[in-house]
Amino acid sequence: MTIKPLIILPDPLLREVSRPVETVDSEILRLADDMLETMYDAPGIGLAAIQVGVPRRMLVIDLAKEGEAPQPQVFMNPEVLTSSDERSVYEEGCLSIPDYFAEVERPASITVQYLGRDGKQQIVEADGLLATCLQHEIDHLNGVLFIDYVSRLKREMVVKKFTKLAKGKSSAKL
């Protein structure tokens, strides 16, 4: 398994809509394993393929708490079938927007259809942190970031900060 470099804001790739996974083969499963390794290394609890530069509709999640055995989950071509009217608020962060956190309101529970590692269609009913994490990562597949749920002013400040950081890194490489 390989730890892949993370795509960081303001990289325009983060705004791309990802393409479906056509076939669950050894290459796509290797990508899933690399994504899990990258997520664990970061460390994080969820990662979309676009965040490692691969515009495919695939994400990985592991909500195991510290000290628990890993519980990796792979979702390919996830699609939200239903979402509750009830809302919940979680403080979210993102590996592509390091060290920035904000409260985001989303549906409290959702039903998601997806392909698992075995290539078979599956359905999961999620609530709590799993529902929030799935929605956050599925948003990535649609070119949406969690900062899109905060006020315009806060979002512009975050984008400006990361644009400035990115320019500083690129000029340091010269």
Summary of the structure (lengths in Angstrom):
residues: 174
radius of gyration: 16.0
end to end distance: 31.3
largest distance: 51.4
contacts: 518
relative contact order: 0.18
helix: 36%
strand: 30%
